[in-house]
């Protein structure tokens, strides 16, 4: 039977999902913003609050959706997948309780400890910020300070790297968080492995490295992600295949403990001198990592969704053995003081061989406008990281004026620094 798929969300990740689905089904989308890339691919688009389960279900029923993909984390936390399932629409996305593996960092760490999942750093949780400050003072080593809830990738701070102990304590006292996790700082190189999960089965994608810091040379505040790259192999240049296999084993152990998890499970890992540790889990595709992974996925994504719904074995995933480099263009001042409401021009003809994914822009009658988040991404796909980087960089002429870009992502110099860093860690 033909499928009608509802896509929930309107960012760059969702534009990549829409591109992966549009040729194989009737596609509808709903989000609080109107993403022009999604609008061109979908049979219909509805602007609504995607964290409002009743509104999403009403639109799903209106379009006759047989499947749904929930893109962002906030709708998962709000129970959108639960509501869709209750209405008879199969959601590829975890229920709110399972999504706590991302949405509640205290739960995440306790869950790892309780189920003996490898790669868990030492940690403590606090709902009393003064006690948390005392823990900071008493700590011999550096700490990662993590609010337990969703912060869009921008809430974590690290002593000894980003702030002093005094600044960390001021942060704890001033931000007004209800609960925080304080854990040992992991030193190494971060990488991501994304897995498609259903019916107890796990299918993993090649590793990706995201770049969280706002400015070149890994300087500045954390962001939702300024860009990312993947290699033609499953591992990145600073990793071995054993490192990749260790990360996959951690994901598999987590899926087994979660019991009947459905959707994407994204493991953010740190390759340290002692091996692979878990930075965090996410309950959805990464953004920007989805834009690296989905364009080289040769297996129809719809086949995965249908198998998940039917209780069938998931298809083995085939990937085009090519490298990808993604670079985001973001509003000036992002992430601390982004200039929203600025009109931007994007010359799609100038993108050349790159893929262009719109993210958090508002399409109005007179053009495109920035929001407080990332505007659009360009992705180069080629036989090598260097070639893919050149394609992405050339494409930025499509509309960089008035926006900020990290030009160093995917460059030979930055990748080589990653390789040398891991070689130094491993002695």
N, C-alpha and C positions, 0 to 999 in steps of 0.2 A: 504494500500500500504506500501511497505517497505520504510524506510527513510534512507537518506544519510545525515549525520550530519558533518558539518565542525566545528572543535574546534579551536579557535584562542587563542594562548598563549602557553607558554612552561614551566610554573612553577609548584610548588607543588599543588596549587589550581587547575590548569588545569589537572594535573595527577589524582587528585581526581574526577574531572568531567569526564575524560575519563573512569575511572574505573566504574563510575555510568552509563555510556552510552554504553560501548563497546559490551555488550551481546545482546543489543536490536536493533542495527542498523548497517549500514555500517558507519564506523567512519574514518574521515580524520582529519589531524591536520596541522597547520602551525604556525611557530614561528621563531624568530631569532636564537634560540639555538635548539639543538637536544636533547630533553629530552628522555632518554632511556626507562623510564617507559611508556611514552605515545607512543613511537615508537613500543613497543611490543604489545600494545593494539589496535593500529590503523591499518587500511588497507593501509594507506599511510601517509607520513609525508613530508612536504615541508619546507625547510629553506628559510625564506624571512623576510622582515621588516614588522612586524605585525601592525605597525602604518601607513603603506602605503595602503590606501584603494584600489587603482587600482590593486595592487599585490594580495591582499587578494581576491578580486572579481574574478580575472583571475583564481586563483586556485580553488575557489568555483565552477566556471563554468566548469573548466577542469574535476573535479571529479563528477559533476552533483549533487551538494549539494541541498537538499530540505529544510534544516534547518541549522542554525548556532548558536553557543554559543560563545560569546565574553567574554573571561575570565578576562584579565587585564583592568585597567582603561585607560591606555595610548591609546590603539586603540579606545576606546569609545570616548575619547576626540578628536581623529583625524578624527572622522566621519566614522569609519569602518562600524558600524551598519547602518548608513544612506546609504552608498554605496551598501551594501549587499541588503538592502530593495529595492533600486532603480533597482537592477539587477534581482529582482524576487526571491531572497533567503531570507526566513523569519529569522530575527535575534532575538534570545532571549538575548536582551541587549538594553538599551535605546539609542535613537538618541542623537547626541552630545549636542543638546540644553537641553534635559532632564538630561543628565549626568552632567550638570553643578551643580546639587545638590551635587556632589562630587568634580568636577574639579575646581570649583570657590567658595572658602569659603565665600567670600564677598556676592556673589549671594545667597549662601545657607542661610546665616543669614538674609539677607534682605527678602528672600522668606518666611522664618519662621515668621518673624515679620509681613509681609504684610498679611499673611494668618492666623494669630493668632494661629499658631501651638504651642502647649504646650511644655515646657521644654527648651525654648530658653534663654540663659544667656544674660545679658547686654553686649553690644558690640559697638565698633566704627570701621570704616574702614578708612584707610589712604593710599594715594598715594604719600604723602610728608613725607619722613622719619624723617625730623626734627620736624614736627608737631607730628608725632608718638612718638618721644622721649619726647617732652613736655608733652604728655598725660601720658607717663610712669611716669615722674617726679610728675605730679599732682595727680596721682592715690593714693587713700588711702589704697586700698587692693592689693593683688597679681593679676597678669594678665597672661593669656595665649597669647603668641605672635605667630600668625599663618600666614605664607605666603598664599596668596589666591590660588595659583596653586598647582599642584601635586608635592609632595616631597618624595614619597615612604614611608610615615609614619615616616620620620626622620627630618622634618623641623620645628616642633613645639617646642618652649621652654617656660618655665614657671618661672616667678619671684617668689622668696620666696621658691621655691622647687628645681629648677635646677640651676638658675643663680640669681645674684643680679640685681638691677635696672641698675646699671652702665654697667654690662655685657650685659643686654638686649639691652640697647641703642647702645652699640658697635656692637652687632649682627645686629641690624636694619641698622646701617650705613655701615657695611662692606659687607653684603651679596648681596646687589644690587637688592633687590626685587622691583618690580614695585608697588605692593600694598600689604598691610597686614591687618589682622583683629586683633584688640586687644580686648580681652573679659575677663570678670571676671573669675578668676580661680575657677574651680569646685573641691570641696574637697569631696572625697568619694571613692567608689569602682566602677570601670568600668565594663561593661558587654556589650555583643553584642547580638542583635536579628536579624537574617537574614530572609527575606521574599521573596517568589516567587510571582511575580506580573504580572498579565495580565488581560485584559478585565474588568478592574475595581475591580478585586478580589485580595485578599491578603491571602497567606498561609504562616504561620510563623513556624520557627524551634525552638527547644529548645535553651535557652540562653547559651552563651559561654563566658568564660573570657580569653582574650588574655593577653600576658605579653610582653610589649613593651621594657622594659629596658634590656640592653645587659647582665647584670651580676646578679648573685644570690642576693636575698634580695632586688630586685627592685632597684639596683644601676646601674650607668653608663648611657650612652647616649641612646636616643630612637632608636629603630630599626623598621624594617618592621614587627616584631613580632617574638619572640623567642620560642613561643609555647603557648598552650591553653588547656583548659579542659571544659568538659560539664558533667552534672550529669544525672542520670537515669530519673529524672523528668524534666519538662520544665524550672524550676527555678534552680538557683545555690544555694549552701548551705547558702550563706549570704543574699539571697533574700527571699521574700515571693511571693506567686502566684499573689498577688495584684500588686507587683512591676513589675512582668512580664506583667500583663495585662495592666498596665499604659504605658509600653514601646510599646506594640502592638497597643494601641490606638493612640499613637503618629505616628507610622508608617502608620496606616490607614488614619489618618488626612492628612499626607504628600502625600500619594498616591492619595487621593481625590483631593488635590490641584494641583498635578502635571498634572492631566488630561491625560488619556490614556497612562500611563507609562507601559512599558513592560521590564521584566528582573528581576534581583535581586535588592532589596533595603535593604541595610545593615544599621541598626541603631546602632551607638556606643553611649552608654548611661553612665551616671554617677549617681549612687545611692547616693544621698546626704542626709543630715539631713532634707532637705525640700522636698525630694521626688526624682523623676526621671527627670534628665536633659539630653539634647542632647549634646554630645561632637562633633559628626559629623555624616554625612550620607555618605555612599559609594554606588556606582551604580553597584556593582558586588559582588560576593561572597568574603568573607574575606580570606586572606591567612595569618595565618593558619586555620581560622575557618571553611573553606570548608572541611578540612580534619577531623574535628570533626563531622560535620553535615551529609555529604553525605554517609559515611560508615554506618550510622544507619538509613538512609532514606529507608523505605521499599517500598514506592510507586515508581514505575519506573519513573525516571527523564524524560525519553522520553515522557511519557504520559503527563507530564506538558507542554513540548515544543509543542507537537501536539495540545493540547487543546488551548494553547495560539495562535497558528497560525490559528486554525479553528474558533476562536471566541467563543469556548465552555466554560462552567464553568470549572474552574480548579479543578482537583481531590483533595479531602481532603487528607492531607499528613499523612501518618502513619510512626511512628518512632519506632525502636527497643528500648525498655526502658532500655538502658544500658548507662553507663558512658564512656567517652572517655578522653584520655590524649595524647596530641601531643607535641613532643619535637623536635626542629630543631637543626641540626648540621650546623654550619656556618664557613666560612673561618676565620682563625686567623686574628685578627685586625678588624673584622667587628663590627660596621658599618663605623668607621671613617677612617681606613686605611687597608681595607681587602687585603689579599694576594691572588690575582687572578693568575691563571695559574699553580696552584699546582696540581700534579697528586694525586688522592685519590683512595683508595681501599674500596669497599663496598661488604662485604661478606653477600649476601642476605640469605644464608642458616642459618646464625647466628641470623637472625631477629626473629626467633621463632614464637610466636603467634601474633606478632605485624604486622601492615600494614606498608609498606615502600613506601614513596612517594618521587620521585626525584623532585628537584626544579631547581635552576639555576646552572646546571652543563652542561659542554660541553662534549658530547660523541665523541671521536675521534677514529681513527683506533687502537691506542695503549692504550686506556683506558679513564677514566673519569677525567676531570679537573675542578677545581674551577673557578668560575667567581667572580665578586665583590659582589655578593649577596648570599643568603642562599643556601646551597648545597642539603640537603635532610632532610626529617622528618620521624620520627617513631611515630606510633599511636597505643596505647593500647586501646582495647575495652573490658569492663568487667561489672560485676554487680555493682561495686562501683568505685568511683574515686581512692581509694587506690589500688585496684586490677589493674585497668587500668594503673596507674602510675608504678607499679612494672613491668608490661609487657613492657611498653615503655622503662623503664630504662634498663631492661635486654637486650632489642634489640639494644641498642646503641653500643654494642660490634660489631655490623655489620660494623662499619666503622668510629669510632670517632677519630682515631689517626690523629693528626695534625689539628683537628677541635675543635671549641668551642661549648659547650652545657650548657644550664641552667638546672642543675640537680634538682633544687628545684620546678619546675613547677609540680603542681598536688600533691605535698606531703602533708601529714596530717598537718604538721607544718605550711605550707604556707596557706592552706585553712583555718585553724583555725584562723590565723592572720586576714584573710579577715572577718570572722564571728565576731571576737572581735572588729574589726575596725567599722563595721556597728552598732554593739550593743552600742559602745561608742558614735557614731554620734547621734544615736536615744535616747540616754540617758537611 
